[in-house]
């Protein structure tokens, strides 16, 4: 899932999605926004970024979450039916067994 603004290249930042032409990862942008940084803060701290780059990073994050598959299972079932390739997250008396869905 790449766009004209987001690229994935194994030779850049170990293949993490980055803003094209930079080493600024989508993850960094999303983390900074989650920590309370404003768009203006990001643009000042990272002069190579544009408003469109920030929006592309947020859209990429949303699309990644939209493609996640979550399967709810009881505690007893989750330990035996959740393959090792999936992550298990505890949520009260049940566990979530999730993985990214193929595109």
Secondary structure, DSSP 8 states (H G I E B T S, - for coil): ---SSEE--TTSGGG--EETTSS-BHHHHHHHHHTT--HHHHHHH-TT--HHHHHHHHHHHHHHHHTEEEEEEEHHHHHHHS-TTSEEEEETTEEEEEEE---
